[in-house]
């Protein structure tokens, strides 16, 4: 009995030491996920150009950049909620160089490309392929959900100094394990090169299946990130010169209310960037108000002398 | 037999030891991270309050129950010389009609947002509050007290601040005012003119009267005549319907009801929130149709780009409107409406550079063509490049240069 008892105690002691050794070696962290210091911060950021950077460009350089920064908008809509299609068409869509609507199924009065598809990833897959095939000479692609509102001029400003013949995959980035992906809800930006590589890898059914594997289905935003990762394209977080995120997955009203509940000193300062690109979850009426707020309402006597001027679209009266 | 038993005991001991230490380490780790995150709540709150007081003292000089603007808000990277000039030349005293029950619910948000753009702000209540601060007008609270409060508030403003402002604005604690745009409207007039501006309604009076909720602004001369009117009993407390009574008095003392619309004849003072003016179809039976002095426009034409006020604005909309007006913008966007500079104000070369001809009242010519250049004379900055407008619904011509598709 005594020998068993002593064996037990010896065993316990050894077990304890064993556990300590392992945790000290660092490859074993008790319980919690790896501490922030341990994670490799492969955070890719893409910041908008500062005024000085833009001023340092010569005029021919500026002209060249301005010709490249034209945007093809991929706007996903659903026939069930026709009003979102109508609102996007009547509001922010007018500021895209080309705005094309993609729907899961056809419907009367809905002018959209019929993808004939219900699966979210398959829809995204087909829409992107269609966009690539029809892009003409447009070099930037922006993918939006039905309730997303985008300020395309601010998108152009963000990517102004970036070469679309380089791969770019930009938006509000999130992390899922080791995969960094762009949140679909707040809009996805792809450069021409990124889309070209994507369309190429679509042909590989193993790396990038058209329909997610039924057993372990990834959300379409993660699936996109994975496919792009195979081609060497990584997600980057779009930020303004101050480091504030430009892509928002909430409506502007919710973000304001968040600021108010945090009881912050300056609700407006803490809310969102002045050059925000997207807000999501906006109702059609809120989108009309945002059109007024962005493109019309302003205080007299305050001017910004931006190095690039965007003229208002033709045939429009709410901007 | 014995050795087997002891070996088992050893193994079990080993497992127990490992598990125990694992749990122990996990607990320690958890507690460590937890303690660094949580902060005593009470301390945080007082720290925030202290910060708020500090911020307040930077922005306002509190004196005689009024707030004098010290820190007219400015933006990084903006050229606000025009706004600054108007701020100096068109001095506005904003008085906000509020009450003791609404200080934290409503008036506080006015204080945090648009009132920061006034030259002087006074919060008028039935009760004195030296901390907020509010002026106690010695009335009771309630709808029937509105005109009493208004009469006393205007008297107070003239008596205590008559020399510190040229124009005197009345607003509710649920009115949002773009004070810079108000200055633009007023800059073509002088404080010696007997005139007042607001959202003009037509019934019950010859020249109309201004909606109370949408806010209205009196010139100094108009204010003097108002106060005199009560001295001479030409004006009295006729009804508690404040805006109508005000309009009747103004008419009696010879103050003109001004037209605050912009040069495109769009209204600037609004009795409702932007969403309603921009998207609602008011039913034909609604009083609004028969009240408005000028023809009503629904949809985008309802509201000037240089709108001055909106009414029925709740707390979150106050901040949202501040964000829309002073913060959120489209980079490089050249607004359709190019307002003319007020008479007597210098036409900066930059105004021309944005395609506007500042003194003309019509739409200025917009530079056309993809490579349209734009002048920028006096500045050392490079001239801005103008992008062609997106043509609605047009398909792009097929790419001529196929060589950049590799």
Interface residues (C-beta under 8 A of the other chain):
Chain A: X3 X4 X5 X6 X7 X8 X9 X10 X11 X12 X13 X14 X15 X16 X17 X18 X19 X20 X23 X29 X30 X31 X32 X35 X51 X55 X57 X58 X59 X62 X63 X66 X94 X95 X96 X97 X98 X136 X137 X138 X151 X153 X154 X156 X157 X165 X252 X253 X256 X257 X259 X260 X263 X265 X266 X267 X268 X271 X272 X274 X275 X276 X285 X286 X288 X289 X290 X292 X293 X294 X295 X296 X297 X298 X299 X300 X301 X302 X303 X304 X305 X306 X307 X308 X309 X310 X311 X312 X313 X314 X315 X316 X317 X318 X319
Chain B: X2 X5 X6 X7 X8 X9 X10 X11 X12 X13 X14 X15 X16 X17 X18 X19 X20 X21 X22 X25 X26 X29 X30 X33 X48 X51 X52 X55 X75 X77 X78 X79 X80 X81 X82 X83 X84 X85 X86 X112 X113 X117 X178 X179 X180 X181 X183 X184 X274 X275 X278 X279 X299 X300 X301 X303 X305 X306 X307 X315 X316 X319 X320 X321 X322 X323 X324 X325 X326 X327 X328 X329 X330 X331 X332 X333 X334 X335 X336 X337 X339 X350 X353 X354 X366 X371 X374 X376 X379 X381 X382 X383 X384 X385 X386 X387 X388 X389 X390 X391 X392 X393 X395 X396 X397 X398 X399 X400 X401 X404 X406
